Amino acid sequence: MSTFHPLRVTSVERLTDDAVAVTLAVPAPLRTAFRSSPGQHIALRRRDGEGREIRRTYSLCGPAREAPEELRIGIRGVAGGEFSTYAVKELAVGDVVEALPPSGRFILEPRPGRFAAVVGGSGITPVLSIATTLLEREPEARFCLIRSDRSAASTMFLEDVADLKDRFPGRFQLVTALSREEQQAGLPTGRLDERRLTSLLPALVPVDEVDGWYLCGPLGLVEGASRALRGLNVPRARIHQEIFHAEEIPATATASGSATESAARDRAAATVLATLDGRSGTWPMDDGESVLETVLRNRADAPYACKGGVCGTCRVRLVSGEVRMDRNYALEPEELDAGYVLACQSHPLTSAVEVDFDA
């Protein structure tokens, strides 16, 4: 599950001044392994000039395919971003990048019904895949896209979204908000915050008839949209969210135990037993290490990407013991209830912890 494969770049398309769409060719022997569900992402890795390994996840923006001949991803440059800066400024046709097969649970398998999304900035990327796959495969489905961007010039995938409007005029609805620029048609200038969305959403769609809401983008937008929907009595099970921009997210404890108790236990000697790709090992944890860091010291093939509690690549099932997660913006409540945690954010609260990467 954690094997990287070399994929060749066949296209680098400039979307905005700071964003590109990159197309990767998938060799025939790997096409089954790289099948995806709409909304998933892939982890990429490269080494910098000092030999350090850099990993990042990027969402697939094309329609999901069972045996894809190519994968298309959207990458927006982030200030100080080691991978995104390279991708936007240097990546070229013919280059080879290493990629993990698609993963992620921010997905919508096509089915009849009414669906909607609230996205901000590069949060359009997985939702473009979701909407395109749904509308192409399911004639009894409708999709409303509510997107927020700074300006028209900073808006990613303008042509792709316009194409959906042309192809599915009766089933695809687009609403655009710009936070820093006036537009001739559409919503008045301003951010889509909780207050604004609470009044706006019922005017756009019959909120109680929407079978699934997909929220993606910066933390503030996603949390505001989620609160607005809950205030409109949308069941939690219908709200799906994915956070972008891990560097903007403050760490907050998400497991039980006081700060004093956690610090004391973190300092105590602890061991982690991990199962990965059918093989198990037990190792002592160094002071302050996360479960992922301990496993990586002994198993370099452990899966991870952002290390920020956002992408979910390092999801494991907690078999025994107790951990404290610093932050979690990747796992749904039902996953937490089923015993899953993020290895990159988990610190031991017991002297021994057992996790299963294969579960």
Order of alpha helices (4+ residues) and beta strands (2+ residues): beta-beta-beta-beta-beta-alpha-beta-beta-alpha-beta-alpha-beta-alpha-beta-alpha-beta-alpha-beta-beta-alpha-beta-beta-alpha-beta-beta-beta
